[in-house]
Amino acid sequence: MEITGKTRCLPIIGHPVDEVFSPPAYNNWFRGNDVDCRMIALDLVPTAVAPFLSVVRASASFVGSSVTYPYKQVAFSHADSVTDCARRLGALNTLRREPDGRLSGDATDGRAMVDAIEARDATIRGASALVLGAGGGAGRAIADALCESGVSSLCLLDRDAGRRAAVASSISGHWPHVSISTSRGEAAILVNATTLGKKDEDGVPFENDQVRNADVVCDVVTRHGATRLIGLAQDLAKVAISGSDMGAAQLGPQLRFLGLQP
C-alpha cells in the first residue's frame, strides 16, 4: 500500500519516542487489513504539544493521535470530550478527531495491561496488586483497570506524595470494595509503571523477594530487549508482561475507539 493524498495519519506523540512499540505493530495491522492509514512517532518538546494538536484539529488527514509519556495528562486538558474512564484518571492516551475538528479522548492503557495479563490465563479477580508509579498516566490507568477487574487489595506507590494521595482518593471513591494501602509490601501482581528500566544501568524496581513471591510481574517500559525486571521474572518462571506485550494488547481497544477496527 502506497502513501497517497488519501492516506490518513495517526501519530504517536511523546518525549522521547525512539523506543515506542506502536508504529511497527500498527502499520503492520493497517497493511494486513487494507486500512489506508499510517502511524509515525513524533518527538515533541512540551511547548509544541498545543500547537501540534491545533494542526490535528485543523486537518482531516489526521485520524487523531496516540499519546505516550509524558503527555497523557496534558492531552487530557486539550480534549473536548472524554470517556468516563479518562475522566476518572485525568489522563488519556488516545485522541480521536471528530469530523468537525473536536477531539474526543479515551484511556486504554489499563485495559491493555489487563488484557495482556488475562491472555496469559493469570488470575486478577480476588488477587492483591502493587503499582509503582501509580500517580502517572499509565499507573493511574492500570490501577483503575485492575480495580475494575476485581482485585481485592491494591498498594499504590509514587515518589510524589501529592500524586499518590490523588490516585488513592480516586480509587477509594470509585472502587470502595478495594482495600488501598500506600506502604511497600508483597503482592500477587506487581506493576512497574515508572520509566525505571529504560537505561542499561537502571536497577530492578522491586525487591527480589517481592518478585519471587509474586505470580505476575508487569513492566510498562518498552526497549530493545527485556528490562532487568522482566528478565528476573522470566528467570523465576513468573508470568512476565513486558511493555511490548502491553503495547500489542493496546491495538484492539485503541483502534476500536478511533473507528478503525470493527
Salt bridges, closest charged atoms under 4 A:
ASP43 OD1 - HIS15 ND1 2.47
ASP80 OD2 - ARG57 NH1 2.60
ASP84 OD1 - ARG87 NH1 3.20
GLU98 OE2 - ARG96 NH2 2.91
ASP106 OD2 - ARG111 NH2 2.94
ASP109 OD2 - LYS72 NZ 2.47
ASP144 OD2 - ARG88 NH2 2.75
ASP158 OD2 - ARG163 NH2 3.01
ASP200 OD1 - ARG223 NH2 2.55
ASP209 OD1 - ARG212 NH1 2.65
